[in-house]
Amino acid sequence: MTSLDNHPTISTDELCRSPEWFPADVDVAARRIQFLHLDPQRLERAPFLDTRLDVDWRAGHVCSYEAVALPPATRPAAWLWHTSFCGSTLLARMLHVAPHAVALKEPLVLRRLSDAAHAGSRIDEPLRVLLPLLSRPWHAEGRVLIKPTHAALNIARAVMAGDDRSRGIVLTSALEDFLISNVKKPPATLGKVPQLVERAMGATRLLKKLGPAAFEPPSTLAVVALQWAAQRELVSELLEAMGPERLRIIDWADLQDDITTSTLGCARWLDLGIPEAALRDSVAINASRHSKETEHHFDVATRRSEASRLAETFEPQIREAMAWAERHLLPAMSAGAIAVSGR
């Protein structure tokens, strides 16, 4: 990272005033934020605003929390929380309709805060600095929609408590859909599931309610089921804390059933101010593309066909994992966590 002192032509006021100077990374222990210049086109193209972002990370400017000149208060950011592999990147792309709404897909700084909270560090100070920076409108009168990584569900309550004007949506999926989404993942991705289970479990009441057998999953997909259970409990507890006036839950299956109507409903609930015709156009374009590899065609029918094929190919493993979850996970889960879904 490059020190701001080495670039006297860039003032902290300029860094903090323009959203194109994006808070790309944060060192919680050192109390420093790294800003990178990010133009709107690159922001829209990028699947994720984390270490996979195609930028020169050496070109950043670093300043301490104390040096940050917080921007004037604006309308609060809208939030798109989610469990993993449930269509959240697609929904974020459909709701990105500049100049009305700009979506920030999985900013690295929120993963850093999630890591810090999981390690036992306080995150109130970096949240106080970062939330106004992330909420800066990219266009006059525009809104910002922030989609954190699913790994940051452990800080969702603290984030939304930072501005009681904010509203959020949580996109999730049923156990079978979640298992099907995971069977096609590469070994490197599945290898991270135990760490994700530990993170989610550490932030929920479910940990103390499960019996010993729940922590001896017999297969990789059983570990995935354990992740699903922990994430669903986190979502249920978040809804309990925020209340229905600030948070709504959407199931991936419901979103797919009528993707246009559901997306229009999300935009209205989040008060994104997107004209209906423009949003319908965005849905039509993005719903026919792969959300992460946008050059590839991948519509709802293709998604369902792939899921059906995977369900048939891996039926024994999926049924075994579901049966194990029904014996060892569901009896300990809250009714809200099992039922959490619906438009």
C-alpha positions in Angstrom: 0.0 0.0 0.0 1.1 3.5 -0.8 1.2 6.2 1.9 -0.9 9.3 1.2 2.1 11.3 2.2 3.8 10.2 -1.0 1.0 11.8 -3.1 0.6 15.4 -1.9 -1.7 16.2 -4.9 -4.4 13.9 -3.4 -5.9 15.4 -0.3 -7.9 13.4 2.3 -10.8 15.7 1.5 -10.8 14.5 -2.1 -10.4 10.9 -1.1 -13.4 11.1 1.2 -15.6 13.3 -1.0 -15.7 11.3 -4.2 -17.1 7.7 -4.2 -14.7 6.8 -7.0 -12.0 6.8 -4.3 -13.2 3.6 -3.0 -12.4 2.2 0.5 -10.9 -1.0 -0.9 -9.2 -2.4 2.2 -8.9 -1.8 5.9 -6.3 -2.8 8.5 -8.3 -2.9 11.7 -5.3 -3.5 14.0 -3.3 -0.6 12.4 -6.5 1.6 12.1 -5.8 2.5 8.4 -8.0 2.5 5.3 -6.7 2.0 1.8 -8.4 3.9 -1.0 -8.3 2.9 -4.7 -9.6 4.8 -7.6 -12.5 2.8 -9.1 -14.4 4.2 -12.1 -18.2 3.3 -12.4 -17.6 1.0 -15.4 -15.1 -1.1 -13.6 -17.3 -1.2 -10.5 -20.3 -2.4 -12.5 -18.3 -5.1 -14.4 -16.6 -6.6 -11.3 -18.3 -9.6 -9.8 -16.7 -8.8 -6.4 -15.0 -5.8 -4.9 -12.5 -7.9 -2.9 -9.0 -9.3 -3.7 -10.3 -10.6 -7.0 -10.8 -7.0 -8.2 -8.8 -6.3 -11.3 -6.9 -3.2 -10.2 -3.3 -2.2 -9.3 -3.5 -2.6 -5.5 -0.1 -0.8 -5.3 -1.7 2.4 -6.5 -3.7 2.9 -3.4 -3.6 5.7 -0.9 -3.6 5.0 2.8 -4.7 7.1 5.7 -5.6 6.6 9.3 -9.1 6.7 10.7 -8.3 10.1 12.3 -7.3 11.6 8.8 -10.6 10.6 7.2 -12.9 13.5 6.7 -16.3 11.9 6.9 -18.6 13.0 4.1 -21.9 14.8 4.8 -24.7 12.6 5.9 -26.6 11.1 2.9 -29.5 8.7 2.5 -28.5 5.4 4.2 -27.3 2.5 2.1 -29.7 -0.3 1.3 -28.4 -3.8 2.3 -28.5 -7.1 0.4 -27.5 -9.8 2.9 -27.5 -13.5 1.8 -26.5 -17.0 2.6 -24.1 -18.5 0.0 -24.9 -19.7 -3.5 -28.4 -18.3 -3.6 -28.5 -15.8 -6.5 -27.4 -12.7 -4.6 -24.9 -11.6 -7.2 -27.6 -11.8 -9.9 -30.1 -9.8 -7.8 -27.4 -7.2 -7.1 -26.7 -6.9 -10.8 -30.4 -6.5 -11.6 -30.7 -3.8 -9.0 -27.7 -1.9 -10.3 -29.4 0.7 -12.5 -27.2 3.8 -12.6 -27.7 6.7 -12.0 -30.6 5.7 -9.7 -28.9 2.8 -7.8 -25.3 1.5 -7.7 -24.6 -1.9 -6.2 -21.4 -2.6 -4.3 -20.8 -6.3 -4.5 -18.9 -7.8 -1.6 -16.6 -5.0 -0.5 -13.4 -6.4 1.0 -13.6 -4.0 4.0 -16.7 -5.7 5.3 -15.0 -9.1 5.1 -12.1 -7.6 7.1 -14.5 -6.4 9.8 -16.1 -9.8 9.8 -12.7 -11.4 10.3 -11.9 -8.9 13.1 -15.2 -9.5 14.9 -14.8 -13.3 14.6 -11.3 -12.9 16.2 -12.8 -11.0 19.1 -11.9 -7.4 18.1 -14.3 -4.4 18.5 -15.4 -3.0 15.1 -17.5 0.0 16.2 -14.8 2.5 15.3 -14.0 1.2 11.8 -17.8 0.9 11.2 -18.3 4.5 12.2 -15.7 5.5 9.5 -16.4 3.0 6.8 -20.2 3.1 6.6 -20.5 6.8 5.5 -17.7 6.2 2.9 -19.5 3.1 1.5 -22.8 5.0 1.5 -21.6 7.9 -0.7 -23.9 8.3 -3.7 -22.2 7.7 -7.1 -24.7 10.0 -8.8 -26.8 13.0 -7.6 -29.9 11.8 -5.8 -28.7 8.2 -6.3 -28.8 5.3 -3.8 -26.2 2.7 -2.9 -27.0 -0.9 -2.4 -24.4 -2.9 -0.5 -24.1 -6.7 -0.8 -21.7 -8.0 1.8 -20.1 -11.4 1.5 -22.1 -14.2 3.1 -19.2 -14.6 5.5 -20.1 -11.2 7.0 -23.5 -12.3 8.3 -21.8 -12.4 11.8 -21.6 -8.5 11.7 -25.0 -7.8 10.0 -26.7 -6.7 13.2 -23.8 -4.3 14.1 -23.8 -2.9 10.6 -27.5 -2.2 10.4 -27.5 -0.8 14.0 -25.0 1.8 12.6 -27.9 3.6 10.9 -31.4 2.9 12.1 -32.8 4.4 8.9 -31.4 1.6 6.7 -33.4 -1.3 5.3 -32.2 -4.6 4.2 -33.2 -7.8 2.3 -31.8 -11.3 3.0 -31.7 -13.7 0.2 -31.6 -17.4 1.2 -32.4 -20.8 0.0 -33.9 -24.1 1.2 -31.6 -26.9 2.4 -32.0 -29.1 -0.8 -31.3 -26.1 -3.0 -28.3 -25.2 -0.9 -26.9 -28.7 -1.2 -27.5 -28.8 -5.0 -25.7 -25.5 -5.4 -22.7 -26.9 -3.5 -22.2 -30.2 -5.3 -20.9 -28.4 -8.3 -18.3 -26.4 -6.4 -14.6 -27.2 -6.8 -12.7 -28.9 -3.9 -11.0 -25.7 -3.0 -14.3 -24.0 -2.4 -15.7 -26.9 -0.4 -12.5 -27.1 1.6 -13.4 -23.7 3.1 -16.8 -24.8 4.4 -15.6 -25.9 7.8 -14.1 -22.5 8.4 -17.4 -20.9 7.4 -19.3 -23.2 9.7 -17.1 -22.1 12.6 -17.6 -18.5 11.8 -21.4 -18.7 11.5 -21.8 -21.0 14.5 -19.7 -18.7 16.7 -22.2 -15.8 16.1 -25.4 -17.7 16.7 -27.3 -19.3 19.6 -27.5 -22.6 17.7 -24.0 -23.6 18.8 -25.2 -24.4 22.3 -28.3 -26.2 21.2 -26.8 -28.9 19.0 -25.8 -32.3 20.2 -22.4 -33.9 19.8 -23.4 -35.8 16.7 -24.0 -32.6 14.8 -20.3 -31.9 15.0 -19.4 -35.3 13.4 -20.8 -34.8 9.9 -20.3 -38.0 7.9 -19.7 -36.4 4.5 -18.8 -33.1 2.8 -22.4 -32.4 2.0 -23.3 -33.0 5.7 -20.8 -30.3 6.6 -22.5 -28.1 4.0 -25.8 -28.8 5.7 -24.3 -27.7 9.0 -23.3 -24.4 7.3 -26.8 -24.0 6.0 -28.2 -24.5 9.5 -25.9 -21.9 11.1 -26.5 -19.3 8.4 -30.3 -19.8 8.6 -30.1 -19.3 12.4 -28.1 -16.1 11.9 -30.7 -14.8 9.4 -33.5 -15.6 11.9 -31.7 -13.9 14.7 -31.1 -10.9 12.5 -34.7 -10.6 11.6 -35.6 -10.9 15.3 -33.3 -8.0 16.1 -34.2 -5.7 13.2 -37.9 -6.4 12.9 -40.0 -6.7 9.8 -40.1 -3.0 9.3 -36.3 -3.0 8.5 -35.6 -6.4 7.1 -37.3 -8.8 4.7 -36.4 -12.3 3.7 -36.6 -13.7 0.2 -36.2 -17.3 -0.9 -34.2 -18.0 -4.0 -37.0 -20.3 -5.3 -39.5 -17.5 -4.9 -37.2 -15.1 -6.7 -36.9 -17.5 -9.6 -40.6 -18.1 -9.8 -41.2 -14.5 -11.0 -37.9 -12.8 -11.3 -39.2 -9.5 -12.6 -42.0 -9.1 -10.1 -39.7 -10.1 -7.2 -37.0 -7.7 -8.3 -39.4 -4.9 -8.6 -40.7 -5.7 -5.1 -37.1 -5.6 -3.7 -36.4 -2.2 -5.3 -39.7 -0.8 -3.9 -39.0 -2.1 -0.4 -35.4 -0.8 -0.4 -36.7 2.6 -1.8 -34.0 2.6 -4.5 -36.0 5.0 -6.7 -35.4 3.1 -9.9 -38.0 3.8 -12.7 -40.0 0.7 -13.4 -39.2 0.6 -17.1 -35.4 0.9 -16.5 -35.6 -1.8 -13.8 -37.5 -4.1 -16.1 -34.8 -3.6 -18.8 -32.1 -4.4 -16.3 -33.9 -7.6 -15.2 -34.3 -8.7 -18.9 -30.6 -8.2 -19.6 -29.1 -9.6 -16.4 -31.4 -12.5 -15.9 -30.2 -14.0 -19.2 -26.5 -13.8 -18.2 -24.2 -15.6 -15.9 -24.0 -13.3 -12.9 -20.2 -13.7 -12.5 -19.2 -14.4 -16.1 -21.5 -12.0 -17.9 -20.4 -12.9 -21.4 -22.1 -16.3 -21.0 -25.8 -17.0 -21.4 -27.4 -18.4 -18.3 -31.1 -17.7 -17.8 -33.6 -19.1 -15.3 -34.5 -22.1 -17.4 -30.8 -23.0 -17.8 -30.3 -22.6 -14.0 -33.3 -24.9 -13.3 -32.1 -27.4 -15.9 -28.7 -27.5 -14.3 -30.1 -27.9 -10.8 -32.3 -30.7 -11.9 -29.4 -32.5 -13.6 -27.2 -32.1 -10.5 -30.0 -33.3 -8.2 -30.4 -36.5 -10.3 -26.7 -37.1 -10.6 -26.0 -36.7 -6.8 -29.3 -37.9 -5.5 -27.9 -40.5 -3.0 -25.4 -38.0 -1.5 -28.0 -35.2 -1.3 -30.6 -37.5 0.3 -28.1 -38.8 2.8 -27.1 -35.3 3.9 -30.7 -34.2 4.2 -31.6 -37.2 6.3 -28.6 -36.5 8.6 -29.7 -32.9 8.9 -33.2 -33.9 9.7 -31.9 -36.1 12.6 -29.2 -33.9 14.0 -29.8 -30.3 12.9 -33.4 -29.5 12.4 -34.6 -30.6 15.9 -32.2 -28.0 17.5 -33.0 -25.2 15.1 -35.5 -22.5 15.9 -38.9 -22.5 14.0 -38.0 -19.2 12.5 -34.7 -20.4 11.1 -36.4 -23.4 9.4 -39.3 -21.4 8.1 -37.4 -18.2 7.2 -38.4 -17.5 3.6 -41.1 -15.8 1.5 -41.4 -12.6 -0.4 
